[in-house]
Amino acid sequence: AAAHDPARGSRTVIGSLQLGLGVAAAFAAVLLALARPALELVYGTSFGHAAPALRVLLPGTVLLAGALILVAGLYALDRPTTATAVQVSGLVVTVVGLLVFLPSGDIMTAAIVSTVSYAVVFAGALLAYKRAAAIRWRAFFAPPAALRAERSAA
């Protein structure tokens, strides 16, 4: 949608980002509360002990959902190299983090490394999209109703 209508592309991406982060955060909140029973229901009782690691992964997963929307926005702006570089930064954090910390760590260590990696991808995608779209920071915080009003007026 953002590539199809470049004049409204950034509003489309930002609206999608806000909605995506909201939905992901809502699901994460539910899973935060139900982590152990959900794991046991889906994978069996022996996986219940992984609930703390799942809870550590949730914030990163929310940020990763937002990052993927921003990366798609970068592709819509014809910035595939930038989009790839943002994702490679997360790969580097994951590989280095696991090589350094996992030998002496456990599942919680892997969850922390993954969450940090997802946060790095989100931060990189946010900065890259802001720059590529030439928008101000306040655009990311505009209420969705204001974005819809702008679309209607245009």
Disulfide bonds with the S-S distance in Angstrom:
none
